[in-house]
Amino acid sequence: MLPFGRMNKERIDDIRKRYKDEWLLIAVDEVDPDTQQPLEGHLLAHGPHRNDIHEMSKQFSGTAYVVYSEDWPDDLAACFLII
């Protein structure tokens, strides 16, 4: 896992490709204005356990994106509500 130190801004897709089977916490820097899909950001943390990444997300005060690095199977849907 990474501390909250900022890395270089990069495309979300490129960050996801770099980490296999891990959860990612990404500070969002750019969003598609039409779809509101995060496009670019800074990797804040990564790891194999969603709960660890979720706990770290509570400590970050900006706009963040928690996502799994791999694509979901076509027959699976998921929704996470972080309050």
CNS distance restraints for C-alpha pairs under 8 A (distance, minus, plus):
assign (resid   1 and name CA) (resid  45 and name CA) 5.11 0.50 0.50
assign (resid   1 and name CA) (resid  46 and name CA) 5.03 0.50 0.50
assign (resid   1 and name CA) (resid  47 and name CA) 5.88 0.50 0.50
assign (resid   2 and name CA) (resid  44 and name CA) 6.06 0.50 0.50
assign (resid   2 and name CA) (resid  45 and name CA) 4.69 0.50 0.50
assign (resid   2 and name CA) (resid  46 and name CA) 6.77 0.50 0.50
assign (resid   3 and name CA) (resid  44 and name CA) 6.59 0.50 0.50
assign (resid   3 and name CA) (resid  45 and name CA) 6.64 0.50 0.50
assign (resid   4 and name CA) (resid  44 and name CA) 5.18 0.50 0.50
assign (resid   4 and name CA) (resid  45 and name CA) 7.16 0.50 0.50
assign (resid   4 and name CA) (resid  60 and name CA) 7.98 0.50 0.50
assign (resid   5 and name CA) (resid  44 and name CA) 6.92 0.50 0.50
assign (resid   6 and name CA) (resid  42 and name CA) 6.24 0.50 0.50
assign (resid   6 and name CA) (resid  43 and name CA) 7.19 0.50 0.50
assign (resid   6 and name CA) (resid  44 and name CA) 6.74 0.50 0.50
assign (resid   7 and name CA) (resid  42 and name CA) 5.64 0.50 0.50
assign (resid   7 and name CA) (resid  43 and name CA) 6.40 0.50 0.50
assign (resid   7 and name CA) (resid  44 and name CA) 7.71 0.50 0.50
assign (resid   8 and name CA) (resid  42 and name CA) 6.09 0.50 0.50
assign (resid   9 and name CA) (resid  29 and name CA) 7.56 0.50 0.50
assign (resid   9 and name CA) (resid  40 and name CA) 6.53 0.50 0.50
assign (resid   9 and name CA) (resid  41 and name CA) 5.11 0.50 0.50
assign (resid   9 and name CA) (resid  42 and name CA) 4.96 0.50 0.50
assign (resid  10 and name CA) (resid  14 and name CA) 7.00 0.50 0.50
assign (resid  10 and name CA) (resid  15 and name CA) 7.16 0.50 0.50
assign (resid  10 and name CA) (resid  40 and name CA) 5.32 0.50 0.50
assign (resid  10 and name CA) (resid  41 and name CA) 5.62 0.50 0.50
assign (resid  10 and name CA) (resid  42 and name CA) 6.54 0.50 0.50
assign (resid  11 and name CA) (resid  15 and name CA) 6.56 0.50 0.50
assign (resid  11 and name CA) (resid  39 and name CA) 5.76 0.50 0.50
assign (resid  11 and name CA) (resid  40 and name CA) 4.25 0.50 0.50
assign (resid  11 and name CA) (resid  41 and name CA) 6.45 0.50 0.50
assign (resid  12 and name CA) (resid  16 and name CA) 6.25 0.50 0.50
assign (resid  12 and name CA) (resid  38 and name CA) 7.13 0.50 0.50
assign (resid  12 and name CA) (resid  39 and name CA) 5.50 0.50 0.50
assign (resid  12 and name CA) (resid  40 and name CA) 5.12 0.50 0.50
assign (resid  12 and name CA) (resid  41 and name CA) 6.33 0.50 0.50
assign (resid  13 and name CA) (resid  17 and name CA) 6.28 0.50 0.50
assign (resid  13 and name CA) (resid  39 and name CA) 7.70 0.50 0.50
assign (resid  14 and name CA) (resid  18 and name CA) 6.51 0.50 0.50
assign (resid  15 and name CA) (resid  19 and name CA) 7.01 0.50 0.50
assign (resid  15 and name CA) (resid  43 and name CA) 7.31 0.50 0.50
assign (resid  16 and name CA) (resid  20 and name CA) 7.69 0.50 0.50
assign (resid  16 and name CA) (resid  24 and name CA) 7.73 0.50 0.50
assign (resid  16 and name CA) (resid  68 and name CA) 7.68 0.50 0.50
assign (resid  16 and name CA) (resid  69 and name CA) 4.54 0.50 0.50
assign (resid  16 and name CA) (resid  70 and name CA) 7.05 0.50 0.50
assign (resid  17 and name CA) (resid  69 and name CA) 6.79 0.50 0.50
assign (resid  17 and name CA) (resid  70 and name CA) 7.85 0.50 0.50
assign (resid  19 and name CA) (resid  69 and name CA) 6.09 0.50 0.50
assign (resid  20 and name CA) (resid  69 and name CA) 6.11 0.50 0.50
assign (resid  20 and name CA) (resid  70 and name CA) 6.75 0.50 0.50
assign (resid  21 and name CA) (resid  48 and name CA) 6.59 0.50 0.50
assign (resid  21 and name CA) (resid  68 and name CA) 7.14 0.50 0.50
assign (resid  21 and name CA) (resid  69 and name CA) 5.87 0.50 0.50
assign (resid  21 and name CA) (resid  70 and name CA) 6.08 0.50 0.50
assign (resid  22 and name CA) (resid  46 and name CA) 6.37 0.50 0.50
assign (resid  22 and name CA) (resid  47 and name CA) 5.11 0.50 0.50
assign (resid  22 and name CA) (resid  48 and name CA) 4.42 0.50 0.50
assign (resid  22 and name CA) (resid  49 and name CA) 7.25 0.50 0.50
assign (resid  22 and name CA) (resid  68 and name CA) 5.91 0.50 0.50
assign (resid  22 and name CA) (resid  69 and name CA) 5.51 0.50 0.50
assign (resid  22 and name CA) (resid  70 and name CA) 7.72 0.50 0.50
assign (resid  23 and name CA) (resid  46 and name CA) 5.53 0.50 0.50
assign (resid  23 and name CA) (resid  47 and name CA) 5.38 0.50 0.50
assign (resid  23 and name CA) (resid  48 and name CA) 5.75 0.50 0.50
assign (resid  23 and name CA) (resid  49 and name CA) 6.58 0.50 0.50
assign (resid  23 and name CA) (resid  50 and name CA) 5.79 0.50 0.50
assign (resid  23 and name CA) (resid  53 and name CA) 6.69 0.50 0.50
assign (resid  23 and name CA) (resid  66 and name CA) 7.01 0.50 0.50
assign (resid  23 and name CA) (resid  67 and name CA) 5.79 0.50 0.50
assign (resid  23 and name CA) (resid  68 and name CA) 4.43 0.50 0.50
assign (resid  23 and name CA) (resid  69 and name CA) 6.01 0.50 0.50
assign (resid  24 and name CA) (resid  43 and name CA) 7.26 0.50 0.50
assign (resid  24 and name CA) (resid  44 and name CA) 7.71 0.50 0.50
assign (resid  24 and name CA) (resid  45 and name CA) 5.94 0.50 0.50
assign (resid  24 and name CA) (resid  46 and name CA) 4.48 0.50 0.50
assign (resid  24 and name CA) (resid  47 and name CA) 6.80 0.50 0.50
assign (resid  24 and name CA) (resid  53 and name CA) 6.93 0.50 0.50
assign (resid  24 and name CA) (resid  65 and name CA) 7.76 0.50 0.50
assign (resid  24 and name CA) (resid  66 and name CA) 5.55 0.50 0.50
assign (resid  24 and name CA) (resid  67 and name CA) 5.34 0.50 0.50
assign (resid  24 and name CA) (resid  68 and name CA) 6.06 0.50 0.50
assign (resid  24 and name CA) (resid  69 and name CA) 6.70 0.50 0.50
assign (resid  25 and name CA) (resid  43 and name CA) 6.20 0.50 0.50
assign (resid  25 and name CA) (resid  44 and name CA) 5.44 0.50 0.50
assign (resid  25 and name CA) (resid  45 and name CA) 5.06 0.50 0.50
assign (resid  25 and name CA) (resid  46 and name CA) 6.18 0.50 0.50
assign (resid  25 and name CA) (resid  53 and name CA) 6.39 0.50 0.50
assign (resid  25 and name CA) (resid  57 and name CA) 6.83 0.50 0.50
assign (resid  25 and name CA) (resid  64 and name CA) 6.66 0.50 0.50
assign (resid  25 and name CA) (resid  65 and name CA) 5.71 0.50 0.50
assign (resid  25 and name CA) (resid  66 and name CA) 4.70 0.50 0.50
assign (resid  25 and name CA) (resid  67 and name CA) 6.83 0.50 0.50
assign (resid  26 and name CA) (resid  41 and name CA) 6.03 0.50 0.50
assign (resid  26 and name CA) (resid  42 and name CA) 5.46 0.50 0.50
assign (resid  26 and name CA) (resid  43 and name CA) 4.50 0.50 0.50
assign (resid  26 and name CA) (resid  44 and name CA) 5.38 0.50 0.50
assign (resid  26 and name CA) (resid  45 and name CA) 7.14 0.50 0.50
assign (resid  26 and name CA) (resid  64 and name CA) 5.43 0.50 0.50
assign (resid  26 and name CA) (resid  65 and name CA) 5.04 0.50 0.50
assign (resid  26 and name CA) (resid  66 and name CA) 6.45 0.50 0.50
assign (resid  27 and name CA) (resid  41 and name CA) 5.27 0.50 0.50
assign (resid  27 and name CA) (resid  42 and name CA) 5.10 0.50 0.50
assign (resid  27 and name CA) (resid  43 and name CA) 6.38 0.50 0.50
assign (resid  27 and name CA) (resid  44 and name CA) 6.52 0.50 0.50
assign (resid  27 and name CA) (resid  62 and name CA) 6.93 0.50 0.50
assign (resid  27 and name CA) (resid  63 and name CA) 5.93 0.50 0.50
assign (resid  27 and name CA) (resid  64 and name CA) 4.38 0.50 0.50
assign (resid  27 and name CA) (resid  65 and name CA) 6.32 0.50 0.50
assign (resid  28 and name CA) (resid  38 and name CA) 6.34 0.50 0.50
assign (resid  28 and name CA) (resid  39 and name CA) 7.70 0.50 0.50
assign (resid  28 and name CA) (resid  40 and name CA) 6.18 0.50 0.50
assign (resid  28 and name CA) (resid  41 and name CA) 4.42 0.50 0.50
assign (resid  28 and name CA) (resid  42 and name CA) 6.77 0.50 0.50
assign (resid  28 and name CA) (resid  63 and name CA) 5.70 0.50 0.50
assign (resid  28 and name CA) (resid  64 and name CA) 5.40 0.50 0.50
assign (resid  28 and name CA) (resid  65 and name CA) 6.49 0.50 0.50
assign (resid  29 and name CA) (resid  38 and name CA) 7.83 0.50 0.50
assign (resid  29 and name CA) (resid  39 and name CA) 7.75 0.50 0.50
assign (resid  29 and name CA) (resid  40 and name CA) 5.50 0.50 0.50
assign (resid  29 and name CA) (resid  41 and name CA) 4.65 0.50 0.50
assign (resid  29 and name CA) (resid  42 and name CA) 7.40 0.50 0.50
assign (resid  30 and name CA) (resid  38 and name CA) 6.10 0.50 0.50
assign (resid  30 and name CA) (resid  39 and name CA) 5.48 0.50 0.50
assign (resid  30 and name CA) (resid  40 and name CA) 5.00 0.50 0.50
assign (resid  30 and name CA) (resid  41 and name CA) 6.66 0.50 0.50
assign (resid  31 and name CA) (resid  36 and name CA) 5.49 0.50 0.50
assign (resid  31 and name CA) (resid  37 and name CA) 5.52 0.50 0.50
assign (resid  31 and name CA) (resid  38 and name CA) 4.32 0.50 0.50
assign (resid  31 and name CA) (resid  39 and name CA) 5.23 0.50 0.50
assign (resid  31 and name CA) (resid  40 and name CA) 7.08 0.50 0.50
assign (resid  32 and name CA) (resid  36 and name CA) 4.97 0.50 0.50
assign (resid  32 and name CA) (resid  37 and name CA) 5.33 0.50 0.50
assign (resid  32 and name CA) (resid  38 and name CA) 6.34 0.50 0.50
assign (resid  32 and name CA) (resid  39 and name CA) 6.35 0.50 0.50
assign (resid  33 and name CA) (resid  37 and name CA) 7.92 0.50 0.50
assign (resid  38 and name CA) (resid  65 and name CA) 7.64 0.50 0.50
assign (resid  45 and name CA) (resid  53 and name CA) 6.88 0.50 0.50
assign (resid  45 and name CA) (resid  56 and name CA) 7.69 0.50 0.50
assign (resid  46 and name CA) (resid  53 and name CA) 6.76 0.50 0.50
assign (resid  47 and name CA) (resid  52 and name CA) 7.42 0.50 0.50
assign (resid  47 and name CA) (resid  53 and name CA) 6.88 0.50 0.50
assign (resid  49 and name CA) (resid  53 and name CA) 6.76 0.50 0.50
assign (resid  50 and name CA) (resid  54 and name CA) 6.03 0.50 0.50
assign (resid  51 and name CA) (resid  55 and name CA) 6.13 0.50 0.50
assign (resid  52 and name CA) (resid  56 and name CA) 6.35 0.50 0.50
assign (resid  53 and name CA) (resid  57 and name CA) 6.16 0.50 0.50
assign (resid  53 and name CA) (resid  66 and name CA) 7.55 0.50 0.50
assign (resid  54 and name CA) (resid  58 and name CA) 6.73 0.50 0.50
assign (resid  54 and name CA) (resid  66 and name CA) 7.53 0.50 0.50
assign (resid  55 and name CA) (resid  59 and name CA) 7.33 0.50 0.50
assign (resid  56 and name CA) (resid  60 and name CA) 7.04 0.50 0.50
assign (resid  57 and name CA) (resid  64 and name CA) 7.35 0.50 0.50
assign (resid  57 and name CA) (resid  66 and name CA) 7.86 0.50 0.50
assign (resid  60 and name CA) (resid  64 and name CA) 7.63 0.50 0.50
assign (resid  72 and name CA) (resid  76 and name CA) 6.32 0.50 0.50
assign (resid  72 and name CA) (resid  77 and name CA) 7.43 0.50 0.50
